[in-house]
Structures are given as structure tokens and as C-alpha cells.
Amino acid sequence: MNTEKIVCPVDKTLNLINKKWSIQIIRDMFFGKKHFKEFKEDKPKLSNKVLSNCLKELEENGLIEKVVLNTTPVTTEYYLTEYGKSMNRIVFELAMFTLHDENDNSYSDETREMLKETFIEKLGIDG
């Protein structure tokens, strides 16, 4: 008799990125950010402690890797792992969800198309 408890894969994925800023940090890494200060540039409410904890959890979950460079002063960089890069479709669909909302007048048609193309390029989405 199989006693394995089946956990919903959506729940498992959400548990990997359950911190408030996780998905934004992953998105930022697709867009080239890799240093601690860069993640905070457009997030004034993100504290150093919360960012540090979030990066640590993403690393523990295998989504990012931390590389400490032997420079003066010591430099730390963060990179998406292959596992983290596999979230490209999730990030893309999150962006497209809002861009496809015809009731949202935040974007002109031209801006919507530009944002879509930017996300396709940065996330490495195949047409």
C-alpha cells in the first residue's frame, strides 16, 4: 500500500519562492542584476535584512548561487542556477498576465508590445 503523501506541485513551487521579494529578485537576475545593492535600487521598502534572508533562502532552495570574489574589498555576486533559470516561463507569464488585461489602462499598446519583447529577450523565451 502506497502511503506517500502527494503534495501539490503548485504548493511546492510557491514554497520555493515564498518570501515577499523572491520573484522580483529572480526577475532582476534575469535582467542582469547580481550585486546586493542592485537588488535594492528600485525597492526602497526592501531592507538589508529581508534581502539578505531572501537571497539566503533562494540559495538554499537551489535557485541561485552566491559567488564570493577575492577582491579588495570582497565582492559578492549572485547568479541564477539552471534550476533558477527554469523559472523564466513563470516570470514571463506573471508579466503577461497584467499586459493582457484589457481593463488595465496603465500601458499603451506600444508600451505593452515593448515590455513583452523585453521580457521575451531577457528571459530567453522561445517565440
Secondary structure, 3 states (H helix, E strand, C coil): CCCCCCCCHHHHHHHHCCCCCHHHHHHHHHCCCCCHHHHHCCCCCCCHHHHHHHHHHHHHCCCEEEEEECCCCCEEEEEECHHHHCCHHHHHHHHHHHHCCCCCCCCCHHHHHHHHHHHHHHHCCCC
